[in-house]
Structure formats: structure tokens, C-alpha cells
């Protein structure tokens, strides 16, 4: 199992756009056979920050996710174009 969090910050005026993009990429990502969990959040008290929790069956599933048309459209072509900063934390599965 491979898990990670992605934290991104956006401008306040992009909030509605970001929310719509997150709804689309979430819907598509959850349909991927190797996706275990894909859960986006706005941070309470900081509506300009998004945290996405992602889990995949294995490295091949992560690579598949990053090669999908919806990742290109909604992550690279959407979120990445609007984000002010991005941090990724890879998590080690314990049990």
C-alpha cells in the first residue's frame, strides 16, 4: 500500500474553481482499479489550503494514476496551474 498527502495553497478567488476541479479528479480517480482512497479536504480555518489523502494498491497503481487523462486535465492542467505552493508527504503503512 502506498499512501501520501498532498497539500496545496491557492488564491481566495480561485476557491470555487478549485472545488469543482477537485470534485472531477476525485470522481475519476476513485474509478481507477488501483486506487484505494482519494479524499480531498479544505482545511478548517484556511479555505485557501487543500489537503488530499491518497492511497494506492502499489507503485504501479500510482504510476497509472499519474498517466491518466483526468490527471493531465485536472491536476496538471487545473490544480497545478493555480497553486501557489505544494507539499507532498509519503506515508509508510504500518499494519
The 8 nearest C-alpha neighbors of each residue, nearest first, counted from 0:
[[1, 56, 57, 55, 2, 92, 54, 58],
 [2, 0, 55, 54, 57, 56, 58, 3],
 [3, 1, 54, 90, 53, 89, 55, 0],
 [2, 4, 89, 90, 88, 53, 52, 54],
 [3, 5, 52, 88, 51, 87, 53, 6],
 [4, 6, 87, 51, 50, 86, 7, 88],
 [7, 5, 50, 86, 85, 49, 87, 4],
 [8, 6, 85, 49, 84, 48, 82, 5],
 [7, 9, 48, 83, 84, 47, 82, 49],
 [10, 8, 82, 47, 83, 48, 81, 11],
 [9, 11, 13, 12, 47, 8, 14, 83],
 [12, 10, 13, 14, 47, 9, 46, 15],
 [11, 13, 10, 14, 15, 9, 16, 47],
 [12, 14, 16, 11, 10, 15, 17, 9],
 [15, 13, 17, 16, 11, 12, 18, 47],
 [16, 14, 18, 17, 13, 19, 12, 20],
 [15, 17, 19, 13, 18, 14, 20, 12],
 [18, 16, 20, 14, 19, 15, 13, 21],
 [17, 19, 15, 21, 16, 20, 14, 22],
 [20, 18, 22, 16, 21, 17, 15, 23],
 [19, 21, 17, 23, 22, 18, 73, 24],
 [22, 20, 18, 24, 23, 19, 25, 17],
 [21, 23, 19, 25, 20, 24, 26, 18],
 [24, 22, 20, 26, 21, 25, 27, 19],
 [23, 25, 27, 21, 26, 22, 28, 73],
 [26, 24, 28, 22, 23, 27, 21, 29],
 [27, 25, 23, 24, 29, 28, 22, 30],
 [26, 28, 24, 30, 25, 29, 23, 69],
 [29, 27, 25, 30, 31, 26, 24, 34],
 [28, 30, 31, 27, 26, 34, 25, 37],
 [31, 29, 28, 27, 32, 26, 34, 33],
 [30, 32, 34, 28, 29, 33, 27, 64],
 [31, 33, 34, 30, 60, 29, 35, 56],
 [34, 32, 60, 56, 55, 31, 35, 57],
 [35, 33, 55, 31, 32, 36, 29, 54],
 [36, 34, 55, 54, 33, 56, 37, 29],
 [37, 35, 54, 53, 34, 38, 29, 55],
 [36, 38, 53, 52, 25, 29, 54, 39],
 [37, 39, 52, 51, 36, 53, 40, 25],
 [40, 38, 51, 50, 52, 37, 49, 21],
 [41, 39, 50, 49, 51, 42, 38, 52],
 [40, 42, 49, 46, 48, 43, 50, 39],
 [41, 43, 45, 48, 46, 49, 40, 44],
 [44, 42, 45, 41, 46, 40, 48, 47],
 [43, 45, 42, 46, 41, 47, 48, 49],
 [46, 44, 42, 47, 43, 48, 41, 49],
 [45, 47, 48, 41, 42, 44, 43, 14],
 [48, 46, 9, 45, 8, 11, 10, 14],
 [49, 47, 8, 46, 7, 42, 45, 41],
 [48, 50, 41, 7, 40, 6, 42, 8],
 [51, 49, 6, 40, 5, 39, 41, 4],
 [50, 52, 39, 5, 4, 38, 40, 53],
 [51, 53, 4, 38, 37, 3, 39, 50],
 [52, 54, 37, 36, 3, 2, 4, 51],
 [55, 53, 2, 36, 35, 1, 34, 37],
 [56, 54, 34, 35, 1, 57, 33, 0],
 [55, 57, 0, 33, 60, 35, 1, 34],
 [58, 56, 0, 60, 59, 55, 1, 61],
 [59, 57, 61, 60, 62, 1, 56, 55],
 [58, 60, 62, 61, 57, 63, 56, 33],
 [59, 61, 33, 63, 58, 57, 62, 55],
 [62, 60, 58, 64, 63, 59, 55, 65],
 [63, 61, 59, 65, 64, 60, 58, 66],
 [62, 64, 60, 66, 61, 65, 59, 67],
 [65, 63, 61, 62, 66, 67, 60, 70],
 [64, 66, 62, 63, 67, 70, 61, 71],
 [67, 65, 63, 64, 62, 68, 70, 71],
 [68, 66, 70, 69, 64, 65, 63, 71],
 [67, 69, 71, 70, 72, 66, 73, 65],
 [68, 70, 72, 71, 67, 73, 24, 27],
 [71, 69, 74, 67, 73, 68, 72, 65],
 [72, 70, 75, 68, 69, 74, 73, 76],
 [71, 73, 76, 69, 70, 74, 75, 68],
 [72, 74, 77, 70, 76, 69, 24, 71],
 [75, 73, 78, 70, 77, 76, 79, 71],
 [76, 74, 71, 79, 77, 73, 72, 78],
 [75, 77, 72, 73, 74, 71, 80, 79],
 [78, 76, 73, 74, 80, 79, 75, 72],
 [79, 77, 74, 81, 80, 82, 75, 73],
 [80, 78, 75, 82, 81, 77, 74, 76],
 [79, 81, 78, 77, 82, 76, 75, 74],
 [80, 82, 78, 79, 9, 83, 77, 13],
 [83, 81, 9, 79, 84, 8, 78, 80],
 [82, 84, 8, 9, 81, 85, 7, 10],
 [83, 85, 8, 82, 7, 86, 9, 6],
 [86, 84, 7, 6, 8, 87, 5, 82],
 [85, 87, 6, 5, 7, 88, 84, 4],
 [88, 86, 5, 4, 6, 89, 85, 3],
 [89, 87, 4, 3, 90, 5, 86, 6],
 [88, 90, 3, 2, 87, 4, 91, 1],
 [89, 91, 3, 2, 88, 92, 1, 4],
 [92, 90, 93, 89, 2, 1, 0, 3],
 [91, 93, 94, 90, 0, 1, 2, 89],
 [94, 92, 91, 90, 0, 1, 2, 89],
 [93, 92, 91, 0, 1, 90, 2, 56]]
